[in-house]
Amino acid sequence: MGTGRVISPDDLSIAGMPSELSGSEPQGAARMADYEAEAIRNALRQTSGSRREAARLLNISEATLYRRIRQYNI
């Protein structure tokens, strides 16, 4: 939550994600995609490739995980 009357990018950042990744400009969107793809790769490594467990670890549905895997060519 912000403390002032103006909302800054840091007020909108997701916990654990550098604030520069949460920007709305195209460059920020591309970096967000890189961050998301890396999180998926890490989850798959931690679960020895189990997509079901990786989805659970990421707190997303299996369908969403499958779409992202296709989207990012993982």
VMD Tcl script that draws the C-alpha trace (Angstrom):
set ca {
  {0.00 0.00 0.00}
  {1.12 3.48 -0.75}
  {1.68 6.04 1.96}
  {1.08 9.18 -0.07}
  {-1.51 10.55 -2.44}
  {0.38 9.42 -5.54}
  {0.83 5.77 -6.45}
  {4.37 4.89 -7.45}
  {5.57 1.78 -9.31}
  {6.92 0.40 -6.03}
  {3.39 0.55 -4.58}
  {2.23 -1.83 -7.32}
  {5.09 -4.31 -7.28}
  {4.47 -7.96 -6.53}
  {6.20 -9.27 -3.43}
  {9.59 -10.66 -4.32}
  {9.65 -9.17 -7.82}
  {11.92 -6.25 -8.56}
  {9.77 -3.16 -9.14}
  {11.31 -2.53 -12.57}
  {9.67 -5.75 -13.80}
  {6.18 -4.55 -12.96}
  {6.24 -1.52 -15.28}
  {3.59 -1.01 -17.92}
  {5.91 -0.07 -20.79}
  {6.69 -2.77 -23.40}
  {10.18 -3.25 -22.00}
  {8.67 -4.02 -18.58}
  {6.26 -6.53 -20.15}
  {9.11 -8.37 -21.86}
  {11.06 -8.49 -18.61}
  {7.97 -9.76 -16.82}
  {7.68 -12.57 -19.38}
  {11.34 -13.46 -18.77}
  {10.72 -13.49 -15.01}
  {7.64 -15.71 -15.43}
  {9.40 -18.14 -17.78}
  {12.32 -18.45 -15.36}
  {9.93 -19.09 -12.45}
  {8.33 -21.91 -14.45}
  {11.73 -23.40 -15.32}
  {12.75 -23.29 -11.65}
  {9.49 -24.92 -10.54}
  {9.92 -27.69 -13.11}
  {13.51 -28.26 -11.93}
  {12.41 -28.40 -8.28}
  {9.70 -30.93 -9.11}
  {11.87 -33.08 -11.40}
  {9.72 -32.11 -14.37}
  {6.34 -32.86 -12.78}
  {3.97 -30.35 -14.35}
  {1.24 -31.11 -11.82}
  {3.56 -30.39 -8.89}
  {5.08 -27.35 -10.62}
  {1.60 -25.87 -11.12}
  {0.83 -26.48 -7.44}
  {4.15 -24.90 -6.42}
  {3.43 -21.84 -8.59}
  {-0.16 -21.69 -7.33}
  {-1.59 -21.78 -10.85}
  {-3.80 -24.28 -12.63}
  {-2.27 -27.03 -14.72}
  {-4.02 -25.58 -17.78}
  {-2.34 -22.21 -17.18}
  {1.02 -23.90 -16.75}
  {0.58 -25.82 -20.02}
  {-0.33 -22.59 -21.86}
  {2.70 -20.77 -20.46}
  {5.01 -23.66 -21.32}
  {3.79 -23.45 -24.93}
  {3.92 -19.65 -24.92}
  {7.53 -19.53 -23.68}
  {8.69 -22.66 -25.58}
  {9.81 -24.34 -22.38}
}
mol new
graphics top color blue
foreach p $ca { graphics top sphere $p radius 0.5 }
foreach p [lrange $ca 0 end-1] q [lrange $ca 1 end] { graphics top cylinder $p $q radius 0.2 }
display resetview
